Amino acid sequence: MASTSESSDPSATIPVTKKYNFRNPLPLSASQEQEVKQLYYKRVRARCAPEIKAFAECAVNRTVTATWVCRQQRLAMNACMVTHANNREEEDRAREEWFATYEERRRVKEEELKRVEQRRAEVITMMRQDEERRRQQQQSEGK
């Protein structure tokens, strides 16, 4: 009789797969969550642009009176915003967009840092040249 170390249970050979939420694969920092929220609200404002524009046009040159004079437009705008702002799918789409554009934002930030470092090196070089000029000028005046 040969002993086998394999299990005869067929379910033991099937690997257990974890369910990952690909819309939110990583926990985000507070600043990253804020960026996602900004994208989310931008998308909501884009969907409600006609209502926002109607309210803004009504509220032009009004202060306190805009509350009741533009009530219909304000209620339409708020209803649209609430409808889209309570949509979990819209927030998930904003999160997906944030993750999709992550590499592009990182690349832009790195390029900006390179430009800053390059400019810093230029300024240091100019300051050293200026100091050298002043020393030479002081030496020539001292003779």
N, C-alpha and C positions, 0 to 999 in steps of 0.2 A: 504494500500500500504506500502510495506516495502522498505525502501531505502537501497541500497547497496553501499558500499564504493569501490567495485571492478569496474574496468573499463571494458567496453564491448569490447574494442579494443583488439584483439588477439595478436597484436605485443607488447602490453605493458607487457604481461606476459612472453615474451621471454627475458631472461637476455642478456644484451649486453656484448659480450666478447671482450676484448682488444687483439689486435694482438701483441704478443711479439716476438722479434727476439731472438730465443733461441741460436743462434750462438754468440750473443753479448748481454747477458742479463743485464750486468752491465756496467756503464762507468768505464773504467780502468784508473788508474793513469799513469803518464808518464813512470815510471819505469816498470809497468806491461805491458804497450804497447810495451816497448822496449824488454821485454822478449818474447812477442808474435812475434815481428819482428824477433828476433833471431831464434825462432822456424821456422818461415816462411822461412827465408833465408837458414836455415839448410836443410829444405825439398827441396827447389829449387836446392841447391847444390847437394843434393843426386840424384835428377832427372837428373841433367846434369853432373854427375860424369864422364862418359866416355869422354865427350868433354873437361872437365876440365883436366882430366888426359892426354889426347892427347896433349893439349896445354902445360901443365907442362913438359911433356917429351921432346917436341920440344924446349922449352925455357931453358932447362938445359944447363949451361955453356954459356949462352948468356945474354947480357945486353941490350944495345940499339938495336942491330940487331934482337932481337926477334920480334920486331914490324913488320918488313917486311918479315923476313924469315919464321915466323910462322903465317903469315897472315891468311891462310886458316883455321887453327886450332882455331885461335883467333876469327875469324868471326863466326865459327860454335859454339864456346863456348858462345859468346855474344848473338847470335840468340837464342840459347837454354835458356839462362838465362832470356832474355827479354820475350820470349814466356811464360815461367812459372812464371816470376815475375809479369807479368801483369794479371795474372789469379786470379780473385777475389775469386773463389772457393777455391783455394789453401790457400789464406790468411784466409778464413773462417775455413778451416780444421785446420790450425795452431792455430787459436783462440779456436776452440773446444778442441784441444789437450791440450792447456794451461789450460782451465777450467777443463778438465778431470783429469789432473795431479796436480791440485791446492792443494787438500788435502794431497797428498803425499809430495809435496814440503813443505807445512806448518808443517807436522809431522817431516820431516827431520830437518827443521829449529829449531823446538822446542827441538828436541833431542840434536842438536848442542848447543843450549843455556843452556840446562841442564848440558852438559859436561863442558861447560865453567864455569858455576856457581860452579860445583863440583870441578873443578881444582882451581878456585879462593879460595874456602873454604880450600882446601888442602894447598895452598900457604900461606894463612893467618895463618893456624895452624902451619906450619913449621916456619914461621917468628916469631910467638909468642914463640915457643919452643926454637928457636935460641936466642931470647932476654933473655929468662929465663936462659938459659945456660950461657950466657955472664954475667948476673947479679950474678949468683952463683959463676962464676969464679972470678969476680971482688971482691966479698965478701970474697972468700977464699984467694985471694992474699992480701987483705987488713988486714988480721988478723995477 
